[in-house]
Amino acid sequence: MSSNKQQAVITAAIALFAQHGLAGTTMEAVAGKAKVSKRTLYKYYSSKEHLFDGVVDLLIERIRPLQENHFCAQTPIREQLQAQAHVGLRLTQDKDYLTLSRIVMIESLRSKKRAAKLQERFQSFEQGLHSWFYEAQQQGALGETPAEIAAAVFYGGMKKLAYWEQLIKWKPPVEKEKLDQLVELTCRMFTRH
């Protein structure tokens, strides 16, 4: 399948999963919306579950930049935290990311088996998100705060103020000025000694 056709299939699947859920979406509907034959669709995605995995892959790819930052003892911790925060908060402003998050959350609630499979996929990924904090802890940059707690407070605070309400209550993205203030306040909490 060409990359254009594959993108059309994933885009169609996202739209249909968001509207009808996994159970209410058929492969025929995805093929029709993507304007590809069912034969072509099944050649690359053998089932809706396989197609759903492709959607989850897209969500993971959007989050991946958060794993790419590593602690650097020569760079001020505040500067590093600001970089982490800006990457994370950029996602909260991305409509596609929010749509993908809703789909994954809803499908996790519908099926215990699917929730376990998704947990398995995201578990190693979340450990990667926390790697900056583990590296910072090893260098003594977090003081007495355990890396796991620091990461939970850092990401949890940002998600509370700029993600969950957009995701669950369908609120508009937080304004840039408020995001900048959130980054500043969050980083200040971690740089007080």
DOVEXDREN-864641 format. One record per residue (C-alpha): z, y, x; residue in three letters. Coordinates in steps of 0.5 Angstrom, whole numbers, plus 500, padded with zeros to 3 digits. Each point is the difference from the previous one (the first is absolute). Last residue first. Layout:
<sites>
ZYXALA
...
</sites>
This chain:
<sites>
594549533HIS
495502495ARG
493497501THR
500495494PHE
502505494MET
495505503ARG
494496499CYS
502499493THR
501507499LEU
493502503GLU
496494497VAL
503502493LEU
498508502GLN
493498502ASP
499496493LEU
503505496LYS
495505503GLU
494495499LYS
502499493GLU
502493497VAL
494496497PRO
500500493PRO
505496496LYS
497493497TRP
508499498LYS
500493504ILE
495502506LEU
501507501GLN
507500498GLU
501494506TRP
496504505TYR
503507502ALA
507500500LEU
502493499LYS
495498505LYS
502505505MET
507498500GLY
499493500GLY
495500506TYR
506504504PHE
506497497VAL
497493501ALA
497501507ALA
507502502ALA
504494497ILE
495495503GLU
501504507ALA
507500500PRO
503507500THR
505501506GLU
496505504GLY
493499498LEU
497502506ALA
503494504GLY
494498503GLN
500493497GLN
502504493GLN
493504501ALA
496493501GLU
504498494TYR
498506496PHE
493500502TRP
499492498SER
502502493HIS
493500497LEU
499494504GLY
505496497GLN
497503493GLU
494496502PHE
503494501SER
503500493GLN
494503497PHE
496493500ARG
506496498GLU
503504495GLN
493500497LEU
500493499LYS
507500497ALA
498505495ALA
493496499ARG
505494498LYS
505504496LYS
494502496SER
500506495ARG
504505504LEU
496499507SER
494501496GLU
503507498ILE
502502507MET
493498503VAL
496504495ILE
505506500ARG
499500508SER
493500499LEU
500506495THR
504504505LEU
496498506TYR
494502496ASP
503507498LYS
502502507ASP
506505500GLN
505495502THR
496497505LEU
500507504ARG
508499499LEU
500494505GLY
496503505VAL
503507500HIS
507496501ALA
498496506GLN
498507503ALA
506503498GLN
504495503LEU
497500507GLN
500508500GLU
508499499ARG
501495505ILE
497504505PRO
495497504THR
502497507GLN
503494497ALA
494498496CYS
501495494PHE
494497498HIS
495502494ASN
495495498GLU
504497494GLN
499506495LEU
493500501PRO
500493497ARG
502503493ILE
492501498ARG
498493503GLU
506497496ILE
497503493LEU
493497502LEU
503493501ASP
503500494VAL
494502496VAL
497494504GLY
505495498ASP
499502493PHE
493498501LEU
502493503HIS
505500494GLU
494501495LYS
496494503SER
495498505SER
499507503TYR
494501505TYR
495495497LYS
504501493TYR
497507500LEU
493499502THR
500494494ARG
503505495LYS
494505502SER
502507502VAL
500506496LYS
507501502ALA
502501493LYS
496494498GLY
503496506ALA
507502498VAL
499499493ALA
498493501GLU
505498505MET
505502494THR
506505500THR
505499494GLY
505495505ALA
499505506LEU
502506496GLY
496503495HIS
499508502GLN
502499507ALA
497494501PHE
494502498LEU
499506504ALA
503497506ILE
495494499ALA
494505499ALA
502504507THR
500493503ILE
494497498VAL
496507501ALA
503500507GLN
497493501GLN
494502498LYS
499506504ASN
503496506SER
494495499SER
502493497MET
</sites>
